[in-house]
Amino acid sequence: MDEYATEIDELQAQVDALVEAEGDEREIAELQMQLQILRALYQQARRLFELGQRSSELRENLALRGYGDWTFDNVYAFVYETSVDMPVDRHHSFLGEIRDTDFARLLAGTGAR
């Protein structure tokens, strides 16, 4: 298990403990949203990493963008930083933008989501 999956599991345990203890509903909701975002980032990074294992173009473009070699940490950094910089459509949530973005196409240079 990598550090990202560990962080997600730890946050899930924290949410579960708060729910069981009937903790503050607002805090629980905020942590659940954070958990959903972390899961979406992780899933997108994992998907892109697997695609890049078979694509020299993706690996080269990651390095050209200054992220270095094709490692999961560097791919995650690309996905995270790209997500943070995405404009959020008022009809679409930040989480939705992460889930719907084609990070491989962005990395390949087409700019399409």
RAKA-V178197 format. One line per field, one symbol per residue. phi: phi as a letter, one per 20 degrees, with the letter a starting at -180 (. if undefined). A space follows every 10 residues. Layout:
BEGIN
phi: ???
END
This chain:
BEGIN
phi: .effffffff fffffgffff elfgffffff ffffffffff ffffffffgf fffdcfffff ffffenenfe cfgfffffff ffffeffeff ecegfffffe feffffffof med
END
